[in-house]
Each structure stands twice: as C-alpha cells, then as structure tokens.
C-alpha cells in the first residue's frame, strides 16, 4: 500500500493538532479520517523533526541507490532494528518500500547489489541431513532469523536457510524432511523434539512481548495527554 494520502500538509497538521489538544484520541482520528496508526505516527514523527514541511509529499517518487537498499536490508536482517525504526532512520517514503526491498533480497532479484563474498554464500548450497536442517533452523531462530549469518556459519546458502525456516514455521520439523524419492530420514529423539519446540515457542513469545511493549507505549502516550 502506498504511503501517499489524500490529505494536504495543512490538513495533516490539523489532524495532529486535534490529538495534541486532547480533542480526539489516535484511534478516533484514524477511524474518522480513514488512516492507519502507522501513517499517523509517521506524520507525527515528520512534523516533530521537520515541521509542517515534513508533512508535504514529494511530487515524484524517491530513488534510492543499490548501496543504500543493501545497507538498510542488512540492518533489518541483523535483528537490531525494526522496519519502523529503519523507515524513520533513513527517511524512506513508506514501510512498504522496505518490505519490497526485503522481498527482493530474499528472492535474489538484485544479487548484483550484494558484495561478492556475500553473493557466494547466497548462491552456493550443499546437501544436508534432516538433523542438520533442524540444527540450522534452531540456530537461525536463536539469532533472530539472521539468515545471512546462519548461512555463513553453517556453510550453506542464504536461500536454503530462508526456505528451511519458512517450511518449519508452516509445517514444523516434518516439513524439513527430504522426500525426493528417498525414505524418511531418522526421526529426532523425544528430547530433541521438545527442545526444538521450546525454541519455536520462545520465538513466538518474543514477538508477543514486542507487540505488548508497543501497545503499552501507546497507552502511555494516551495517558500523558490527559
């Protein structure tokens, strides 16, 4: 979805002032003006940083260099920054821009923008056992889904790691079985299955904690206004 809206800079300013004056809550404004919470916070951030000029939209779309795209995507994959933080940090037009870069990176559409050493780890795969794939997925989850670091550590390709993690997220450990004309590989021991499931639950809990922290922050902002 595009970050462009039907509202002028002056209209955005009036909406923000309705919130600052305590006339309406963020939820009420988003419903009344058919805008997302993300759009509202982006307007607020831009206004606080650049004033009313920060609420104006460019007549043309911004062009970003391949180097910048690569840097932003790698910072996101490192797990150190959220998409929202990177959009604000680099002044991107919208979060959808970053999502598109990440998708392109994951599907290797712009391999030429990636350093030679990194291209090698992304393109060069190797055969692995069922047990190895389980261990690699577990390692990747432990390191906040840092596919590149996991690929380099285990000498497999970026694409392999990405696909294994996605398969595991949707189908569990059995989705990592290699069924291309072969018999099923040896199942994990009950202890190993429990350990892996605990790692998966820890990753889900971490996401929930991040979401709860964000909601608490919103509630705190609301309380401070009244």
N, C-alpha and C positions, 0 to 999 in steps of 0.2 A: 504494500500500500504506500502511495506517495505521501511524503511529509507536507506537501503543499495543501493549503486550505483556502476556503473562500473568503476568509477574513482579512481585512487590511491591517496594517500595523496599528492604526489608531483603534480599531475595533478590538484587537487583541489586548491593547493597553487597557481599554475599558473593562474587559473581562477580568484581567488581572487585578484591577483596582476594586472590582466587586468583591474579590476574595480578600484582598488586603484590608478593606474596610469592615469586613465581617458580615457583609450583606448576604453572601452565599458561601456554601461550602464547596470544596473541589468537586465532590460528587454531583451536587446540584448544577454547577456550572457545566460540567461535562455532559450531563443529560440535556440541559436546556439548549446548549449550543452544538450538540452532536459532535463532540470532540473526545479524543481518548485522554486518559490520565497521563499517558506518556507525552502527548502533544502539549498538554497544559504545563507540565513540568519543564518541557523544553523551552516553551515561551518564557516561563519564569526565569529559567537559567540565563537565556539570552538577554532578557531585559536587565537582569541584575548585573550582567557582565558588560553589555554594550548600550544599555538604554533603549529608547524607542527604535533606534536604528537596527538593533538586534532583532527586532520583530518583523523587519521588512524582508520579503523574499526576493531572491535574485530572479531576474527575467530569463536567465539561461541556467542550465544545469552546470554544476561544478565539474571540472575534470580533475582527476587525481592520477598521479604518476604510479607506475607499477611498483616503484620502490616504496611509496607510501602505503599502497594497498598491502604489500607483503609485510611491512613492518606492523601495521595495525592488526592483521590477521594473526601473525605470530604472537603478538602481545596477548591477543584474546585466547589463543590456544595454550599459552603458558599457564592460564588459570589465575593470573594475577589481577586481571581487570574484567569487569562485566561489560556487556555490549553498551549499556547506557553510559558507563564511565568513558569508554573509548570514543563514543559519538561526541561527548562533550569535550574530551581532551583534544581531539583533532578537528573539532568544528565540522563534523560531517553533516550532510543535509538531513539525513534521517537514519534511524536504526535499520531500515530495510536495505540501505546501501551496504552496511557492514554485513548483514545476513547474506546478501548476494555475493560479496567477496569471499565469505567463508564457504559458501556452497561451491563457488568456482574453484577454490583452493582444494576442497575435499574431492571434487570430481576431476581435478588436474587439468582444467581448461586453460590455465595460464602458467604452465610449467616453466616457460621461458623467463618468467619474472622471479623465479626461485634460484638461489645460488647453486652453483654446480654440485657442491658437496651435498646439499640437501636434496637436489634432484635425484642423486644416486640412491639415497635411502628411500625416496618415494617410489622409484621405479623398480628397484631390484628386490624381488621377493625370494622366498625359499620354501621348501617343503617343511612342514611341521607336523608333530604328532598332536593328537587330541589333548593330551596332558599339557603339552607346551602352549597350545592355544588358550587353555584355561588359565595358565600361569601368566601369560602375556596380557590377557584381558584383566585379570586381577591386578596386575601391576599398573595398567593404564588407569583403571578406576581409582587405585590408591593415589595416583599422581594427577587427579582432577582431569582425566581424559586428555592428557597431553600426548596426542598421537605421535607427534614427531619425536619427542624424547623417548617414548616407548619403542618406536621403530629402530632408532639408533642403538638403544641399549640391548635389544634382542636380535639385532641384525636381520630384521625383516623389513618389508616395505610399509610405507605410511598407509597405502591403500589396504593392505592386509589387516593392519591393526584397526583401522576405521571400520572395515566390514565386519570383523570379528566382534568388536564391541557392540555394533548395531544389531548383529544377529543375537548376541547374548541378551541385549536389552529387550528384544521382542520374543525370543524363544527359549531363553535360559541356556543352560550348559549343553543340552542335547542339540541345539542349533549349531554348535561348533563341531559336530561330528562330520567327518568327510565321508559322504555316501556315494562317491563317484565310482560305482562298480566294485566297491570293497565291502568287506564285512565290517560291522560296527566295531569300533575300537574299544579297548577295555574301559569299563566304567570307572569313575572315580570312587574312592572309598567313601563310606558314610561321613567320616571326619572331614575329608576334603570337600564334600558337597556342602556340609554345614558351614565350613569356613568361607567358601565362595559365596554362599547365600548371605552370610553375615556381611561380607564386603558390599554386596549389592544393596542390602538394606541400609548400610551406613551411607552409601552414596545418595540414596533416596532421602534419608533423614537430613543429610547435609543440604540438599536442595530445599527441603521443607523449612529448615532453620533459616536459610537465606530469605525465603519468602516471608516468613514470620517476622524477621528483623525489619524487612522493608515495610510491612504493614504497621509495625509498632512505630516506625519512624514517621509514617503518615499520620498516625493517631497523635503522636507527639506534636507535630506541626499544627494539627487541628486544635489541640488543647491550648497551645500557646497563644492562639489568636483570640481566645475568649476569656 
